[in-house]
Every structure is written in C-alpha cells, then in structure tokens.
Amino acid sequence: MRVVVDDKAGFCFGVTNAIRHAETLLDQDGSLCSLGELVHNEHEVARLEEKGLEVVSRDQLRELKGNKLLFRAHGEPPATYALADLHQVQIIDATCPIVKHLQRTIRRLTESDAYAQVVVFGKKNHPEVVGLVGQDPGRILVAENELDVPALDKTRDVHLFAQTTVAPESYNQLAEAISDYLAQRDGTPTAQLFQHNTICRQVTDRIAHLKVFASAHDVLLFVSGKNSSNGRFLFGKCAEANSAAHLICEEGDIRMEWFKKASSVGITGATSTPLSQLNKIADYLRTTKE
C-alpha cells in the first residue's frame, strides 16, 4: 500500500511565524507565556509546552509584570494591548499580517463612517473574531449565518468582512442573504452592501488542491486538532471529493479496516497541523501495514 503525504500541507504563514517567534524566545530564555493556545493543534501545543511555553489567559496578565507575552497569529483587540501595557507586560506580537491588515481596515472604517453597519462573518467566540470585534466594541455585528441578518438596519449601508478562515461559498451565501434583506419588495435596495472578501488566499488556494489530492487516493486521512475550525472546513472539502476520507487527531484514531482494499492512502491536514505530524502518521501507517 502506497502512503503519500501531501507536499502542500503544513502550517500556514501566520502560524509558522508565530511558532518561529516562540521557539526563538524559548531557546533564548527557556520560558515564555502565550496568550491562549498558539495553534489549534494539541500535539504542537504539547511540544511547545515541553520546551517551556506556558499558555495563559487575559485574567492572568496582572501576574506577568515584566515578563514577555506572545500574542498568537489570531490577533488581539486593542483592549488587550492596553491591559498588557497597564501591567507592564512586554508584548511579542505574532499577529498574522493578513489579520493585522484586516483589523486596521475595520478600525479605519468605523472611525471614518459613524453611520455604516459593519458585519464580520465568522464564529462569535473564535479568537480572530474577538480581535476584530474589539476594534470598535458595540459597532460590529458578528454573523454566523443567515439567521443573524434580520438584526441589521435596512436603511443603513452594510460593510461585510470575513474571518480569514471561513468557507468562501458560505460567505457568498451570507452576502446574497444580506442583499435580499436590504431590497424592498420591488427589488430596489434601501441601502448598499459593500463586500470586503477578506478570506485568506492560503485557505482558498488549498481548496482546489485538496479536492485533487483527496480524489487521487483510495483512502484519505485528514489530520487536525479538535478545535480547528479551519480543519473542519477543509476536511469537508476532502470528504466531498472522497467518500473514504477520515478526520483524525492522532495515530490512535486510525482503524486498519479502512485500508483493506486500499492501494493508495493520502495524508493531509489543516493549516494548523505541522508537516512533522503528518510524516509521523505516515511512518506509523507504513510500519503497521508491514
């Protein structure tokens, strides 16, 4: 049985950058605090904790006076920066440049147009979305799906943004729902919808590749952390292309009966899954099948 690891898999740039920051500081100081889990992957978090990384919450900032604190790729709202400054915490900012640009864009819009409605399509409690909403608390509506659309004022223009890791087709569905909602019975819009498609290109570019990769193998293993929304989304794309696709977190999730008639197995993962973990699972599978 041939086992193939996806050569386009592995961390996205933002996660790679954050982990590089963490490893450099851990090698230098032997310890480091991270505000929240650095990446939505249990194995990578455990590896970094073994090197001396401590995951802390906002409530613990007052205890970190004088210490270094790493902000992960998801980004933080301005209030967190202010709180860290208040408690004299040294910030190491590893916010993904794409997320940082999105934060600035939303903040400039809310500052320049007090009447516009700003909508972020994403998960309400996702750390990236928390950082985006925090750019102007009270002004920004989070829409998880079309059911949130009626909360909008039909008479005011809407600016639609997106969490960088959401599904493009779901974003388009929400945009269409908002357009329909703003239209009067005769179809004339009462206000304008301005779309800011801010989904990360690394996510969208991988979709087409994953469909080809998944369909090229008899069985597909998709490796992702339990809390990765990006992982669930990308796995769904693989499952559409291959009915024998399986979502796993580690070797213990594998069932050998999946491979009884398989001559080729593909292994890929979320943008928060390290390539080293994919290779480890491939080695396990090759050894077990032998």
MOUR-V311451 format. One record per run of one state. SS is the DSSP state (@ for helix, = for strand, . for the rest). FROM is the first residue (numbers start at 1). TO is the last residue. Records with the same first field share a line. If there is no record, write none. Layout:
BEGIN
SS: FROM-TO + FROM-TO
END
This chain:
BEGIN
.: 1-1 + 6-12 + 30-31 + 36-41 + 52-52 + 57-57 + 64-67 + 72-77 + 87-89 + 94-96 + 113-116 + 122-126 + 137-139 + 144-145 + 152-157 + 163-167 + 184-188 + 190-192 + 196-200 + 216-218 + 224-228 + 242-244 + 249-250 + 254-255 + 260-263 + 270-274 + 290-290
=: 2-5 + 32-35 + 53-56 + 68-71 + 90-93 + 117-121 + 140-143 + 158-162 + 183-183 + 189-189 + 193-195 + 219-223 + 245-248 + 264-269
@: 13-29 + 42-51 + 58-63 + 78-86 + 97-112 + 127-136 + 146-151 + 168-182 + 201-215 + 229-241 + 251-253 + 256-259 + 275-289
END
